[in-house]
Amino acid sequence: MLTERGIVIAYHNGIAQIQCQRQNGCNACTTKMSCGNVVLSDLTTEKKIKTDHIFTIETLTPLKAGQQVEIGLKEKSFILASFLLYGIPLFMLIMTTIISQFWFKNELIRVAIIVACTGFCFFLVKLLANKLQKLPAYQPILLRVYT
């Protein structure tokens, strides 16, 4: 389980918003490949310059704003999501490149087909990721509340 500490910023009707902050030394740290902070924050960031990440978590545990909590994400979910986001488009790019060389001799047409197929694959992956995002296995969970 990948874990990270955060601070509750809001709690209402079983829904908690938890803010996690990336540490300044993450990029230079030697354990960043196994660190929950880096992994969890990379799941929600659109730009690497962001330092705060807000997660919405369903929990029956009553929380108060300002409380420190620990959240986690199953490693299996993270690995599957990584494969979906990186592996499938890469596989599509390679397969389209190999197949197109047998069908088309003009390289400009081949490039257009490769870009179109890979772009379509990214579109399909985005749709699938939106569906998976709603599943409980892909949501961070509350592990511990610190007093």
Accessible surface in RSA format (square Angstrom, percent):
REM  Atomic radii and reference values for relative SASA: ProtOr
REM  Chains: A
REM  Algorithm: Lee & Richards
REM  Probe-radius: 1.40
REM  Slices: 20
REM RES _ NUM      All-atoms   Total-Side   Main-Chain    Non-polar    All polar
REM                ABS   REL    ABS   REL    ABS   REL    ABS   REL    ABS   REL
RES MET A   1    95.89  49.7  48.89  32.4  47.00 111.9  49.64  42.2  46.25  61.3
RES LEU A   2    18.53  10.3  16.60  11.9   1.93   4.9  18.53  13.0   0.00   0.0
RES THR A   3    50.57  36.0  42.61  43.2   7.96  19.0  15.74  21.1  34.83  52.7
RES GLU A   4    23.55  13.5  18.89  14.3   4.66  11.1   5.44  10.5  18.11  14.8
RES ARG A   5   123.02  51.7 115.41  58.8   7.61  18.1  47.14  64.4  75.88  46.0
RES GLY A   6     5.49   6.8   0.00   N/A   5.49   6.8   5.09  14.0   0.40   0.9
RES ILE A   7    77.40  44.0  77.40  57.7   0.00   0.0  77.40  55.7   0.00   0.0
RES VAL A   8     0.82   0.5   0.00   0.0   0.82   2.0   0.00   0.0   0.82   2.2
RES ILE A   9    65.54  37.3  43.34  32.3  22.20  53.5  46.51  33.5  19.03  51.6
RES ALA A  10    42.37  39.0  38.02  58.7   4.35   9.9  42.28  59.5   0.09   0.2
RES TYR A  11    62.52  29.2  34.45  19.6  28.08  73.1  25.16  18.9  37.37  46.1
RES HIS A  12   132.57  72.5 126.90  88.2   5.67  14.5  87.20  89.9  45.37  52.8
RES ASN A  13   128.81  88.8  91.47  88.4  37.34  89.9  37.58  90.5  91.23  88.2
RES GLY A  14    17.64  21.8   0.00   N/A  17.64  21.8  12.63  34.7   5.01  11.2
RES ILE A  15    68.98  39.3  65.87  49.1   3.11   7.5  65.87  47.4   3.11   8.4
RES ALA A  16     0.06   0.1   0.06   0.1   0.00   0.0   0.06   0.1   0.00   0.0
RES GLN A  17    71.94  40.2  71.94  52.6   0.00   0.0   7.13  15.2  64.81  49.2
RES ILE A  18     0.35   0.2   0.35   0.3   0.00   0.0   0.35   0.3   0.00   0.0
RES GLN A  19    54.13  30.3  50.62  37.0   3.51   8.4   5.81  12.4  48.33  36.7
RES CYS A  20     1.56   1.2   1.48   1.7   0.08   0.2   1.56   4.0   0.00   0.0
RES GLN A  21   105.81  59.2 101.04  73.8   4.77  11.4  20.75  44.2  85.05  64.5
RES ARG A  22    30.10  12.6  25.12  12.8   4.98  11.8  13.91  19.0  16.19   9.8
RES GLN A  23   112.75  63.0 108.06  79.0   4.69  11.2  40.94  87.2  71.80  54.5
RES ASN A  24   154.63 106.6 118.24 114.3  36.39  87.6  40.29  97.0 114.34 110.5
RES GLY A  25    44.33  54.7   0.00   N/A  44.33  54.7  36.22  99.4   8.11  18.2
RES CYS A  26    11.16   8.4   8.24   9.2   2.91   6.8   5.12  13.0   6.03   6.5
RES ASN A  27   118.92  82.0 104.27 100.8  14.65  35.3  29.63  71.3  89.29  86.3
RES ALA A  28    92.16  84.7  60.30  93.1  31.86  72.5  69.56  98.0  22.60  59.9
RES CYS A  29    55.46  42.0  41.50  46.3  13.97  32.8  19.50  49.4  35.97  38.8
RES THR A  30   133.66  95.1 100.18 101.6  33.48  79.8  84.35 113.3  49.32  74.6
RES THR A  31    80.31  57.1  76.13  77.2   4.18  10.0  66.15  88.8  14.16  21.4
RES LYS A  32    75.41  36.8  72.78  44.7   2.63   6.3  39.85  35.9  35.56  37.9
RES MET A  33   168.79  87.4 145.36  96.2  23.43  55.8 124.20 105.6  44.59  59.1
RES SER A  34    85.99  72.7  63.70  85.0  22.29  51.3  48.23 102.7  37.76  52.9
RES CYS A  35    41.31  31.2  34.10  38.0   7.21  16.9  11.03  27.9  30.28  32.6
RES GLY A  36     8.77  10.8   0.00   N/A   8.77  10.8   0.06   0.2   8.71  19.5
RES ASN A  37     7.62   5.3   6.96   6.7   0.66   1.6   5.86  14.1   1.76   1.7
RES VAL A  38    21.57  14.2  21.57  19.5   0.00   0.0  21.57  18.7   0.00   0.0
RES VAL A  39    13.51   8.9  11.93  10.8   1.58   3.8  13.51  11.7   0.00   0.0
RES LEU A  40     0.72   0.4   0.72   0.5   0.00   0.0   0.72   0.5   0.00   0.0
RES SER A  41     1.82   1.5   0.96   1.3   0.86   2.0   1.29   2.7   0.53   0.7
RES ASP A  42    53.04  37.2  35.74  35.6  17.30  40.9  16.59  39.0  36.45  36.4
RES LEU A  43    72.97  40.6  40.01  28.6  32.96  82.9  42.74  30.0  30.23  81.3
RES THR A  44    61.44  43.7  35.70  36.2  25.74  61.4  42.44  57.0  18.99  28.7
RES THR A  45    25.80  18.4   4.87   4.9  20.93  49.9   1.70   2.3  24.10  36.4
RES GLU A  46   156.39  89.8 119.26  90.2  37.12  88.4  42.99  83.1 113.40  92.6
RES LYS A  47   132.41  64.6 125.69  77.1   6.72  16.0  75.43  67.9  56.98  60.7
RES LYS A  48   140.31  68.4 122.28  75.0  18.02  42.9 102.30  92.1  38.00  40.5
RES ILE A  49   147.46  83.9 128.53  95.8  18.93  45.6 133.74  96.3  13.72  37.2
RES LYS A  50    96.07  46.9  86.85  53.3   9.22  21.9  60.25  54.2  35.82  38.2
RES THR A  51    71.08  50.6  67.31  68.2   3.76   9.0  45.32  60.9  25.76  38.9
RES ASP A  52    59.85  41.9  45.82  45.6  14.03  33.2  14.54  34.2  45.31  45.2
RES HIS A  53     6.93   3.8   2.28   1.6   4.64  11.9   4.79   4.9   2.13   2.5
RES ILE A  54    92.39  52.6  68.59  51.1  23.81  57.4  68.59  49.4  23.81  64.6
RES PHE A  55    10.37   5.2   7.52   4.7   2.85   7.4  10.37   6.3   0.00   0.0
RES THR A  56    72.10  51.3  57.84  58.6  14.25  34.0  40.04  53.8  32.05  48.5
RES ILE A  57     3.70   2.1   1.49   1.1   2.22   5.3   3.70   2.7   0.00   0.0
RES GLU A  58   144.58  83.0 120.68  91.3  23.89  56.9  35.60  68.9 108.97  89.0
RES THR A  59    16.98  12.1   6.87   7.0  10.10  24.1  10.36  13.9   6.62  10.0
RES LEU A  60   175.87  97.9 152.99 109.5  22.87  57.5 154.97 108.8  20.90  56.2
RES THR A  61    59.70  42.5  55.09  55.9   4.61  11.0  30.49  41.0  29.21  44.2
RES PRO A  62   105.94  77.2  93.27  85.0  12.67  46.1  93.66  77.3  12.28  76.3
RES LEU A  63    10.67   5.9   0.10   0.1  10.57  26.6   0.24   0.2  10.44  28.1
RES LYS A  64   151.47  73.9 147.04  90.2   4.43  10.5  94.31  84.9  57.16  60.9
RES ALA A  65    76.48  70.3  47.14  72.7  29.34  66.7  47.40  66.8  29.08  77.0
RES GLY A  66    52.14  64.3   0.00   N/A  52.14  64.3  29.10  79.8  23.04  51.6
RES GLN A  67    43.95  24.6  37.29  27.3   6.66  15.9  21.09  44.9  22.86  17.3
RES GLN A  68    79.39  44.4  76.59  56.0   2.80   6.7  16.80  35.8  62.59  47.5
RES VAL A  69     0.00   0.0   0.00   0.0   0.00   0.0   0.00   0.0   0.00   0.0
RES GLU A  70    22.65  13.0  22.65  17.1   0.00   0.0   0.56   1.1  22.10  18.0
RES ILE A  71     0.00   0.0   0.00   0.0   0.00   0.0   0.00   0.0   0.00   0.0
RES GLY A  72     0.00   0.0   0.00   N/A   0.00   0.0   0.00   0.0   0.00   0.0
RES LEU A  73     5.09   2.8   4.28   3.1   0.81   2.0   5.09   3.6   0.00   0.0
RES LYS A  74   110.89  54.1 108.59  66.6   2.30   5.5  57.58  51.8  53.31  56.8
RES GLU A  75    85.12  48.9  82.21  62.2   2.91   6.9  19.05  36.8  66.07  53.9
RES LYS A  76   167.20  81.6 159.17  97.7   8.02  19.1 105.92  95.3  61.28  65.3
RES SER A  77     7.68   6.5   5.15   6.9   2.53   5.8   2.86   6.1   4.82   6.8
RES PHE A  78    51.63  25.8  50.76  31.4   0.87   2.3  51.63  31.3   0.00   0.0
RES ILE A  79   115.38  65.7 113.73  84.7   1.65   4.0 114.66  82.6   0.72   2.0
RES LEU A  80    86.54  48.2  85.10  60.9   1.44   3.6  86.35  60.6   0.19   0.5
RES ALA A  81    19.10  17.6  19.10  29.5   0.00   0.0  19.10  26.9   0.00   0.0
RES SER A  82    31.80  26.9  29.18  38.9   2.62   6.0  24.23  51.6   7.57  10.6
RES PHE A  83   116.21  58.1 109.44  67.8   6.78  17.6 115.60  70.1   0.62   1.8
RES LEU A  84    10.24   5.7  10.24   7.3   0.00   0.0  10.24   7.2   0.00   0.0
RES LEU A  85    76.56  42.6  69.82  49.9   6.74  16.9  69.82  49.0   6.74  18.1
RES TYR A  86   161.09  75.2 154.65  88.0   6.44  16.8 109.62  82.4  51.47  63.4
RES GLY A  87    19.13  23.6   0.00   N/A  19.13  23.6  15.74  43.2   3.39   7.6
RES ILE A  88    59.64  33.9  58.96  43.9   0.68   1.6  59.54  42.9   0.10   0.3
RES PRO A  89     5.12   3.7   4.43   4.0   0.68   2.5   4.72   3.9   0.39   2.4
RES LEU A  90   100.77  56.1  96.60  69.1   4.17  10.5  99.96  70.2   0.81   2.2
RES PHE A  91   130.70  65.4 127.59  79.0   3.11   8.1 130.29  79.0   0.41   1.2
RES MET A  92    63.91  33.1  62.95  41.7   0.96   2.3  51.07  43.4  12.84  17.0
RES LEU A  93    70.63  39.3  70.63  50.5   0.00   0.0  70.63  49.6   0.00   0.0
RES ILE A  94    83.71  47.6  81.56  60.8   2.15   5.2  83.70  60.3   0.02   0.0
RES MET A  95    66.16  34.3  66.16  43.8   0.00   0.0  53.12  45.2  13.04  17.3
RES THR A  96    13.26   9.4   8.80   8.9   4.45  10.6   9.86  13.2   3.40   5.1
RES THR A  97    50.48  35.9  50.48  51.2   0.00   0.0  44.49  59.8   5.99   9.1
RES ILE A  98    78.08  44.4  77.66  57.9   0.42   1.0  78.08  56.2   0.00   0.0
RES ILE A  99    75.66  43.1  75.27  56.1   0.40   1.0  75.66  54.5   0.00   0.0
RES SER A 100     3.16   2.7   1.66   2.2   1.50   3.5   2.94   6.3   0.22   0.3
RES GLN A 101    77.76  43.5  70.78  51.7   6.98  16.6  10.12  21.5  67.65  51.3
RES PHE A 102   138.41  69.2 116.46  72.1  21.95  57.1 117.44  71.2  20.96  60.0
RES TRP A 103   186.19  74.7 155.14  75.1  31.05  72.9 132.24  70.5  53.96  87.5
RES PHE A 104    67.46  33.8  64.10  39.7   3.36   8.7  67.03  40.6   0.43   1.2
RES LYS A 105   174.20  85.0 149.22  91.6  24.99  59.5 114.59 103.1  59.61  63.5
RES ASN A 106    79.44  54.8  67.89  65.6  11.54  27.8  25.57  61.6  53.86  52.1
RES GLU A 107   120.99  69.5 117.58  89.0   3.42   8.1  36.35  70.3  84.64  69.1
RES LEU A 108   139.25  77.5 133.98  95.9   5.26  13.2 136.33  95.7   2.91   7.8
RES ILE A 109    78.63  44.7  76.30  56.8   2.32   5.6  78.63  56.6   0.00   0.0
RES ARG A 110    47.66  20.0  47.66  24.3   0.00   0.0   3.63   5.0  44.03  26.7
RES VAL A 111    82.11  54.0  81.47  73.8   0.64   1.5  82.11  71.3   0.00   0.0
RES ALA A 112    60.18  55.3  48.51  74.9  11.67  26.5  56.53  79.6   3.65   9.7
RES ILE A 113    51.14  29.1  49.23  36.7   1.91   4.6  51.14  36.8   0.00   0.0
RES ILE A 114    22.67  12.9  22.67  16.9   0.00   0.0  22.67  16.3   0.00   0.0
RES VAL A 115    98.53  64.8  93.19  84.4   5.34  12.9  96.62  84.0   1.91   5.2
RES ALA A 116    64.06  58.9  48.46  74.8  15.60  35.5  59.08  83.2   4.98  13.2
RES CYS A 117    43.78  33.1  40.20  44.8   3.58   8.4   4.08  10.3  39.69  42.8
RES THR A 118    17.75  12.6  17.75  18.0   0.00   0.0  17.75  23.8   0.00   0.0
RES GLY A 119    38.26  47.2   0.00   N/A  38.26  47.2  30.82  84.6   7.44  16.7
RES PHE A 120   114.81  57.4 108.31  67.1   6.50  16.9 112.69  68.3   2.12   6.1
RES CYS A 121     5.49   4.2   5.35   6.0   0.14   0.3   0.19   0.5   5.30   5.7
RES PHE A 122   107.78  53.9 103.59  64.2   4.18  10.9 103.89  63.0   3.88  11.1
RES PHE A 123   116.40  58.2 110.39  68.4   6.01  15.6 115.66  70.1   0.74   2.1
RES LEU A 124    82.83  46.1  79.10  56.6   3.73   9.4  79.37  55.7   3.47   9.3
RES VAL A 125     8.18   5.4   7.31   6.6   0.87   2.1   8.13   7.1   0.05   0.1
RES LYS A 126   124.91  60.9 122.77  75.3   2.15   5.1  77.60  69.8  47.31  50.4
RES LEU A 127    82.62  46.0  81.17  58.1   1.45   3.7  81.30  57.1   1.33   3.6
RES LEU A 128    80.61  44.9  78.35  56.1   2.26   5.7  80.10  56.3   0.51   1.4
RES ALA A 129    25.71  23.6  21.29  32.9   4.42  10.1  22.57  31.8   3.14   8.3
RES ASN A 130    56.44  38.9  55.37  53.5   1.06   2.6  19.01  45.7  37.43  36.2
RES LYS A 131   146.48  71.5 139.97  85.9   6.51  15.5  84.83  76.4  61.64  65.7
RES LEU A 132    34.18  19.0  34.18  24.5   0.00   0.0  34.18  24.0   0.00   0.0
RES GLN A 133   111.62  62.4 107.10  78.3   4.52  10.8  30.76  65.5  80.86  61.3
RES LYS A 134   167.90  81.9 141.15  86.6  26.75  63.7  92.20  83.0  75.69  80.6
RES LEU A 135    84.65  47.1  84.58  60.5   0.07   0.2  84.65  59.4   0.00   0.0
RES PRO A 136   109.78  80.0  98.54  89.8  11.24  40.9 103.02  85.1   6.76  42.0
RES ALA A 137    47.07  43.3  39.65  61.2   7.42  16.9  44.88  63.2   2.19   5.8
RES TYR A 138    40.83  19.1  25.27  14.4  15.55  40.5  19.29  14.5  21.54  26.6
RES GLN A 139    61.44  34.4  58.02  42.4   3.42   8.1  27.15  57.8  34.29  26.0
RES PRO A 140    17.83  13.0  15.09  13.8   2.74  10.0  15.09  12.5   2.74  17.1
RES ILE A 141    71.83  40.9  71.06  52.9   0.77   1.9  71.83  51.7   0.00   0.0
RES LEU A 142    34.98  19.5  10.81   7.7  24.18  60.8  10.81   7.6  24.18  65.1
RES LEU A 143    70.70  39.4  35.82  25.6  34.88  87.7  38.57  27.1  32.13  86.5
RES ARG A 144   129.23  54.3 123.21  62.8   6.02  14.3  35.83  49.0  93.40  56.6
RES VAL A 145    47.84  31.5  25.55  23.1  22.29  53.7  25.55  22.2  22.29  60.5
RES TYR A 146    50.13  23.4  45.89  26.1   4.25  11.0  40.65  30.5   9.49  11.7
RES THR A 147   177.96 126.6 109.43 110.9  68.53 163.3 105.07 141.1  72.89 110.2
END  Absolute sums over single chains surface
CHAIN  1 A    10212.3       8778.1       1434.2       6763.1       3449.2
END  Absolute sums over all chains
TOTAL         10212.3       8778.1       1434.2       6763.1       3449.2
